[in-house]
């Protein structure tokens, strides 16, 4: 009996070091998005986005392993897309929790969208699409920071007009 069998380690379809690399990259890419949110002092920041990306990555990796282990049998009705849908729904649920609605104002939509995107980045990374995950995180940072600066500029120009009307 070898050591890994003695401690109950399961053989995986994906090599263990690749699994760890994917989890680490998901954490880094999710952290990139979360860092931008943290800089703007949003409620869901660095830790939240890292955890979401890693959770999405882990659920996807487990789905791959389960499908490889049980999906090939003739009686199996395994559908890995259902796991992707479950991850998407779970992250969307978390994102919805970040949204607050008041009579004439809605807060947190961008943070919720960022959380959802962090889940997608984790999913892409789990499937081995490292460049897709990285480029998506970069685009998210551009959208969140550059467009925020543009919105702030537009709002500051519109603010004096609103003061004159009241």
C-alpha positions in Angstrom: 0.0 0.0 0.0 1.5 3.3 -1.0 1.2 6.5 1.1 -1.4 8.3 -1.0 -3.8 5.3 -0.7 -3.1 5.0 3.0 -4.3 8.5 3.7 -7.3 8.3 1.3 -5.9 10.5 -1.5 -8.0 10.1 -4.7 -6.4 9.7 -8.1 -7.5 12.6 -10.3 -7.9 12.9 -14.0 -6.2 16.3 -13.9 -2.7 16.2 -12.4 -2.7 17.6 -8.8 -0.1 20.3 -9.7 -2.4 21.5 -12.5 -5.3 21.7 -10.1 -3.3 23.8 -7.7 -2.0 26.1 -10.5 -5.6 26.6 -11.6 -6.8 27.4 -8.1 -3.9 29.8 -7.5 -4.5 31.6 -10.9 -8.2 31.8 -10.1 -7.3 33.5 -6.8 -5.0 35.9 -8.6 -7.4 36.8 -11.4 -10.3 37.2 -9.0 -8.0 39.3 -6.7 -7.3 41.6 -9.6 -10.9 42.4 -9.9 -11.4 42.6 -6.2 -8.5 44.9 -5.7 -10.1 47.5 -7.9 -13.3 47.2 -5.9 -11.3 47.5 -2.7 -9.6 50.7 -3.9 -13.1 52.2 -4.4 -14.1 51.0 -0.9 -16.9 48.8 -2.2 -18.5 46.3 0.1 -17.4 43.3 -1.8 -13.7 43.7 -2.3 -10.5 41.7 -2.5 -11.3 38.8 -0.3 -14.8 38.3 -1.7 -13.7 38.3 -5.3 -10.8 35.9 -4.5 -13.2 33.5 -2.7 -15.8 33.6 -5.5 -13.2 32.9 -8.2 -11.6 30.1 -6.2 -15.0 28.6 -5.4 -16.1 28.7 -9.0 -12.8 27.2 -10.0 -13.0 24.4 -7.4 -16.6 23.5 -8.3 -15.7 23.3 -11.9 -12.6 21.2 -11.2 -14.7 18.8 -9.1 -17.2 18.6 -11.9 -14.5 17.7 -14.4 -13.2 15.0 -12.0 -16.7 13.6 -11.3 -17.5 13.5 -15.0 -14.2 11.7 -15.8 -14.8 9.3 -13.0 -18.5 8.5 -13.5 -19.6 10.1 -16.7 -18.3 7.5 -19.1 -20.4 4.7 -17.8 -23.3 3.6 -20.0 -25.9 4.2 -17.4 -24.6 7.7 -16.5 -26.6 10.8 -17.3 -23.9 13.1 -16.1 -24.1 16.6 -17.6 -21.2 18.9 -16.7 -23.1 21.9 -18.0 -25.5 21.6 -15.0 -22.6 22.2 -12.7 -21.6 25.3 -14.7 -25.2 26.5 -14.4 -25.2 25.9 -10.6 -22.0 27.9 -10.2 -23.4 30.7 -12.3 -26.6 30.7 -10.3 -24.8 30.6 -7.0 -22.5 33.5 -7.8 -25.5 35.5 -9.2 -27.3 34.9 -5.9 -24.3 36.4 -4.0 -24.1 39.3 -6.5 -27.8 40.0 -6.0 -27.1 40.2 -2.3 -24.7 43.1 -2.9 -27.4 45.2 -4.6 -29.4 47.6 -2.5 -32.4 49.4 -3.9 -33.8 52.6 -2.5 -36.7 54.7 -3.9 -34.6 56.7 -6.4 -31.3 54.9 -6.2 -29.7 51.5 -6.8 -26.4 50.7 -5.3 -24.1 47.7 -5.8 -25.0 46.7 -9.3 -21.5 47.1 -10.5 -20.1 45.2 -7.5 -22.6 42.4 -8.1 -21.6 42.3 -11.8 -17.9 42.1 -10.7 -18.7 39.2 -8.4 -20.4 37.4 -11.2 -17.5 38.1 -13.5 -15.1 36.8 -10.9 -17.0 33.5 -10.9 -16.8 33.3 -14.7 -13.0 34.0 -14.5 -12.7 31.2 -11.9 -14.7 28.9 -14.2 -12.5 29.7 -17.2 -9.4 29.2 -15.2 -10.6 25.8 -14.0 -11.1 24.7 -17.6 -7.5 25.7 -18.4 -8.4 29.0 -20.2 -5.7 30.9 -18.3 -5.3 33.6 -20.9 -9.0 34.1 -21.2 -9.3 34.5 -17.5 -6.4 36.9 -17.3 -7.5 39.1 -20.2 -11.1 39.1 -18.8 -9.7 40.3 -15.4 -7.7 43.0 -17.2 -10.7 44.2 -19.2 -12.8 44.2 -16.0 -10.2 46.5 -14.3 -10.3 48.8 -17.3 -14.1 48.9 -17.3 -14.3 49.4 -13.5 -11.6 52.0 -13.2 -11.4 53.9 -16.5 -15.2 54.1 -16.9 -15.6 55.0 -13.2 -13.3 58.0 -13.8 -15.3 59.0 -16.9 -18.6 58.6 -15.0 -17.2 60.8 -12.2 -16.2 63.4 -14.7 -19.6 63.4 -16.3 -21.4 63.5 -13.0 -19.2 66.5 -11.8 -20.2 68.4 -15.0 -23.9 67.6 -14.5 -23.9 68.5 -10.8 -23.8 72.3 -11.2 -26.8 72.2 -13.5 -28.8 70.2 -11.0 -28.0 72.7 -8.2 -29.4 75.5 -10.2 -32.7 73.8 -10.8 -33.3 73.2 -7.0 
